[in-house]
């Protein structure tokens, strides 16, 4: 099996191009441990004093949301009367503090994908929303269009060579780390160590804060009869050997559940959750018919249960890459029979889709849905699928 996988990699020139692009995105500065000092190991309260009024701050997102640093920053900012600190991020988990109205004037959130903790502030005009394809967020950081003074990130402990891992969320974090003037990391022994583009050397960090806290988890909701039927309908459209992208939610999970008898499926997706685990347990996913990284699951971030985090830890079959690579429609289209399974809020009779807002209120964001719908449409034998119930409970 190993040699057949290796042969597939060698034969695929597109894999070589993907790897070369991935490698070029990784900084080659300060990697000789004896040439520079190690970062400071300090308390969160001391670390956040590096942030000043008017700074532009990147906040690591999803299940990597750095709660410990954010709590210390909120306390410090009020105590020192900081003002106009811009907080740039995609979806954040949990109570991040700075979106509370008591921090108006101190922080100004700039969400590029709105989570429940930011929704009210954005719709009340107390925070900003930047509409952007997920694949293009790294460009905003790398080009300097969104300049970054400080990055707050969440990583695994370093290995014997001094490399930490971005774990559950490589996504746009790699670009932010490259461009931020100061990088502050909370180092958590509960963060999985994942392979791909998420390795960060200690010498890339300006300060580190050691913590021992569980990652945020999300429960898989029970599927309704309607969702199960939609999943079966979707599964009938998917051939053996297809490469899957799935969004988040019950409809994509129901579709995955209905694919357990399929064979040689591959996965190239911006994110995945627990819905994929049952397919893996059934042996339905081999990835050997993919063109890009055959035999490996390609993703950018994950969020789900502790079981999911345990599965991706030190698992070389998972490649966590920069979202500029994963969500590039040209890369998506290279895999044959790519199927993008997504859902939405509204769809009209002409097929126009609304997935980010309800009336005049912003609900989520552009995200990667358009990236994958385009990529699947361009794939040889690909199918972009938008699945939803015909009625709503509300």
C-alpha positions in Angstrom: 0.0 0.0 0.0 2.8 2.4 0.9 4.7 1.9 -2.3 1.5 2.2 -4.4 0.7 5.5 -2.7 4.3 6.7 -3.2 4.1 5.8 -6.9 0.9 7.8 -7.3 2.5 10.8 -5.7 5.5 10.7 -8.0 3.3 10.3 -11.1 1.2 13.2 -10.2 2.8 16.4 -11.4 -0.1 18.4 -9.9 0.9 17.0 -6.5 4.4 18.4 -7.1 3.0 21.8 -8.0 0.8 21.7 -4.9 3.7 20.8 -2.6 6.0 23.5 -4.1 3.3 26.1 -3.7 2.7 24.9 -0.1 6.5 25.0 0.7 6.9 28.5 -0.7 4.2 29.7 1.7 6.2 28.6 4.8 8.7 31.2 6.1 12.4 30.2 6.0 13.5 32.6 8.6 15.1 31.9 12.0 14.9 28.1 11.8 18.4 27.4 13.2 17.9 27.0 16.9 21.4 28.2 17.8 21.2 31.5 15.8 18.3 33.1 17.7 16.9 33.2 21.2 13.8 31.2 22.2 10.6 33.1 22.7 9.7 34.3 26.2 7.6 31.9 28.3 5.4 34.3 30.2 1.9 34.7 31.6 -1.0 35.7 29.5 -1.3 38.9 31.4 2.3 39.9 30.6 2.0 38.7 27.0 -0.9 40.9 26.0 0.9 44.0 27.2 2.6 43.9 23.8 -0.8 45.1 22.3 -1.3 48.9 22.1 -4.1 51.3 21.2 -4.7 51.4 17.5 -3.1 48.0 16.8 -4.5 45.6 14.3 -4.7 42.1 15.8 -5.3 38.7 14.2 -7.2 36.1 16.2 -6.9 32.4 15.5 -10.3 31.0 14.7 -12.6 28.0 15.0 -11.7 25.4 17.6 -8.3 27.1 17.9 -9.8 30.3 19.4 -7.3 31.4 22.0 -9.7 32.0 24.9 -6.9 32.3 27.5 -5.2 35.1 25.7 -8.5 36.9 24.8 -9.6 36.9 28.5 -6.3 38.4 29.6 -6.5 41.0 26.7 -10.0 42.1 27.6 -9.0 42.7 31.3 -5.7 44.5 30.3 -7.5 46.7 27.7 -10.0 48.0 30.2 -7.4 48.5 32.9 -5.1 50.5 30.6 -7.9 52.2 28.7 -6.8 51.0 25.3 -8.8 52.2 22.3 -9.4 51.4 18.7 -7.9 47.9 18.8 -9.0 46.1 15.6 -9.7 42.4 16.0 -9.5 40.5 12.6 -10.8 36.9 12.4 -13.1 34.4 10.8 -15.6 32.3 12.9 -14.7 32.2 16.6 -16.0 29.7 19.1 -17.4 30.5 22.5 -17.4 33.7 24.5 -14.6 35.8 23.2 -15.4 38.8 25.5 -14.5 41.7 23.2 -17.8 41.7 21.4 -19.7 42.7 24.5 -21.0 46.3 24.3 -19.0 47.3 27.3 -15.9 47.1 25.1 -17.2 49.5 22.5 -14.5 52.0 21.6 -11.8 49.7 23.0 -12.1 46.9 20.4 -13.6 47.0 16.9 -14.2 43.5 15.5 -13.7 42.8 11.8 -15.2 39.4 11.0 -14.6 37.7 7.7 -17.1 34.9 8.7 -19.6 35.7 11.3 -20.2 33.4 14.3 -22.9 33.6 16.8 -20.7 35.6 19.2 -20.2 38.4 16.6 -23.6 38.4 14.9 -25.4 40.9 17.1 -22.5 43.4 17.2 -22.2 43.3 13.4 -25.9 43.8 12.8 -26.0 46.6 15.4 -23.1 48.4 13.6 -20.7 48.0 16.5 -18.5 45.7 14.5 -17.5 45.2 10.9 -18.0 42.4 8.4 -15.6 42.0 5.4 -17.3 39.9 2.6 -14.5 37.8 1.0 -14.0 34.3 -0.3 -12.3 32.2 2.3 -9.6 31.3 -0.3 -8.7 35.0 -0.6 -8.4 35.9 3.1 -4.7 35.0 3.1 -4.2 37.5 0.2 -5.6 40.3 2.4 -2.9 39.6 5.0 0.0 38.8 2.7 -0.6 41.9 0.5 -0.8 44.1 3.5 -4.4 45.3 2.6 -5.2 44.2 6.2 -2.0 45.0 8.1 -1.3 43.1 11.2 0.6 44.3 14.3 0.0 41.2 16.5 -1.2 37.7 15.9 -2.8 35.7 18.8 -2.6 32.0 18.0 -3.2 28.6 19.6 -0.6 25.8 19.1 0.5 22.4 20.3 3.6 22.0 22.4 6.9 21.9 20.4 8.4 18.6 19.3 12.1 17.8 19.8 13.0 20.0 16.8 11.2 23.1 18.2 8.2 22.9 15.9 4.7 23.5 17.2 1.5 22.7 15.2 -1.5 24.9 14.4 -3.5 21.7 14.9 -7.2 22.0 14.2 -6.9 25.2 12.2 -4.3 26.1 9.6 -6.7 27.9 7.4 -5.7 31.6 7.1 -3.5 31.5 10.2 -0.4 30.7 8.3 -0.6 33.9 6.3 -1.3 36.0 9.4 1.7 34.6 11.2 3.9 35.4 8.3 2.9 39.1 8.3 2.3 40.0 11.9 5.0 42.0 13.6 4.5 40.2 16.9 3.2 36.6 17.3 1.9 35.5 20.7 1.0 31.8 21.1 -0.9 30.0 23.8 0.7 26.5 23.9 -1.8 23.8 24.9 -1.0 20.1 25.4 -4.6 19.4 24.3 -4.0 20.8 20.8 -3.6 18.0 18.3 -0.4 17.8 16.3 -1.4 17.7 12.6 0.7 17.3 9.4 0.7 19.7 6.5 1.4 23.4 6.4 0.7 24.1 10.1 4.2 23.7 11.7 5.4 26.8 13.5 8.9 26.9 14.8 9.5 28.4 18.3 11.7 31.1 16.7 8.7 32.4 14.8 7.0 33.2 18.2 7.7 36.4 20.2 5.9 35.1 23.4 4.4 31.9 24.5 1.9 31.1 27.2 1.6 27.6 28.4 -1.9 26.4 29.2 -3.8 23.1 29.8 -7.3 23.6 28.7 -9.7 21.5 26.6 -10.6 22.6 23.1 -14.1 23.7 22.3 -16.2 20.9 21.0 -19.5 20.7 19.1 -22.1 17.9 19.4 -23.5 16.2 16.3 -27.2 17.0 16.2 -29.7 14.2 15.7 -30.8 13.9 12.1 -34.5 14.4 11.2 -36.4 12.1 8.9 -36.4 14.8 6.2 -32.6 15.3 6.5 -32.0 11.5 6.3 -34.1 11.4 3.1 -32.2 14.3 1.6 -28.9 12.5 2.5 -30.1 9.5 0.6 -31.1 11.6 -2.4 -27.6 13.2 -2.4 -25.9 9.9 -2.1 -27.6 8.6 -5.3 -25.9 11.4 -7.2 -22.4 10.4 -6.0 -20.3 7.8 -7.8 -17.6 5.5 -6.4 -14.2 7.2 -6.6 -15.6 10.7 -6.1 -13.8 13.4 -4.2 -15.9 15.0 -1.5 -16.3 18.5 0.0 -18.8 18.9 2.6 -20.1 21.9 4.5 -21.1 21.9 8.1 -24.6 21.0 9.4 -27.1 18.2 9.4 -27.7 18.0 5.7 -24.0 17.4 4.8 -23.8 15.0 7.8 -26.9 13.1 6.5 -25.3 12.8 3.1 -22.1 11.4 4.5 -24.1 8.9 6.5 -25.8 7.7 3.3 -22.4 7.1 1.6 -21.2 4.3 3.9 -21.5 1.6 1.1 -19.6 3.7 -1.5 -16.0 2.8 -2.4 -12.7 4.7 -2.9 -14.1 8.1 -2.0 -11.6 10.9 -1.5 -11.8 14.0 0.6 -10.6 17.5 -0.4 -12.6 20.0 1.8 -12.0 23.3 3.6 -13.3 21.7 6.8 -14.7 18.5 8.2 -16.4 17.3 11.4 -17.5 14.1 13.0 -19.8 13.2 10.1 -16.7 11.9 8.2 -15.6 9.5 11.0 -18.3 6.9 10.2 -17.2 6.8 6.5 -13.6 6.3 7.6 -14.6 3.5 10.0 -16.5 1.8 7.1 -13.4 1.9 4.9 -15.3 4.0 2.3 -12.6 6.6 2.1 -9.3 5.6 0.4 -8.5 8.7 -1.6 -6.6 6.7 -4.2 -8.5 8.2 -7.2 -7.6 11.8 -6.3 -5.0 13.7 -8.3 -3.9 16.0 -5.5 -2.4 14.1 -2.6 -3.9 10.7 -3.3 -4.4 8.6 -0.2 -4.7 11.7 2.1 -7.5 13.7 3.4 -6.9 17.4 2.5 -8.5 20.0 4.7 -7.9 23.4 6.3 -9.6 23.3 9.6 -11.7 20.9 11.7 -14.2 21.3 14.5 -16.2 18.6 16.3 -15.8 16.2 19.2 -12.8 15.1 21.2 -13.0 11.9 19.3 -12.4 13.8 16.1 -9.4 15.7 17.6 -8.0 12.4 18.8 -8.3 11.0 15.3 -6.4 13.8 13.6 -3.6 13.9 16.2 -0.3 12.7 14.7 -2.2 11.2 11.8 -0.2 11.4 8.6 -3.2 10.6 6.4 -4.6 14.1 7.2 -3.0 17.0 5.4 -4.0 20.4 7.0 -3.0 23.1 4.4 -3.3 26.8 3.9 -6.8 27.7 2.8 -5.4 29.6 -0.2 -4.3 26.2 -1.5 -7.2 24.0 -0.3 -9.9 26.4 -1.6 -8.3 27.5 -4.9 -11.0 26.4 -7.4 -8.2 25.4 -9.9 -6.8 23.0 -7.3 -10.3 21.7 -6.5 -11.0 21.1 -10.1 -7.9 18.9 -10.6 -9.5 16.1 -8.7 -11.9 14.1 -10.9 -15.5 13.7 -9.9 -15.4 16.3 -7.2 -18.7 16.6 -5.4 -19.4 19.7 -3.3 -22.2 19.1 -0.8 -23.5 22.3 0.7 -26.7 23.9 2.2 -28.1 27.4 2.3 -30.6 29.6 4.0 -32.7 30.5 0.9 -33.0 29.5 -2.8 -35.3 31.0 -5.3 -37.0 29.3 -8.2 -34.2 30.3 -10.6 -31.6 28.6 -8.5 -30.1 31.7 -6.9 -28.7 30.9 -3.5 -28.5 33.0 -0.3 -26.3 31.4 2.3 -25.0 34.3 4.3 -27.9 36.6 5.3 -31.5 36.7 6.3 -33.1 39.7 4.7 -31.0 42.7 5.6 -29.3 40.9 8.5 -25.9 39.3 8.1 -25.9 35.7 9.5 -22.6 34.1 8.5 -20.4 35.0 5.5 -19.2 34.1 2.1 -16.8 31.4 3.4 -15.7 28.7 1.0 -19.0 27.6 -0.4 -18.5 29.5 -3.7 -14.9 28.3 -4.0 -16.0 24.7 -3.9 -19.2 25.1 -6.0 -17.0 26.6 -8.7 -14.3 24.0 -8.4 -16.8 21.1 -8.5 -18.4 22.5 -11.6 -15.0 22.7 -13.3 -14.0 19.2 -12.2 -14.1 16.4 -14.8 -17.4 14.6 -13.8 -17.9 16.9 -10.9 -21.2 17.9 -9.3 -21.9 21.0 -7.2 -24.9 20.1 -5.0 -27.0 22.5 -2.9 -29.2 20.5 -0.5 -31.8 21.9 1.8 -35.3 21.3 3.2 -38.1 22.9 1.3 -39.6 24.5 4.4 -38.3 25.9 7.7 -39.5 25.6 11.3 -39.4 29.4 11.7 
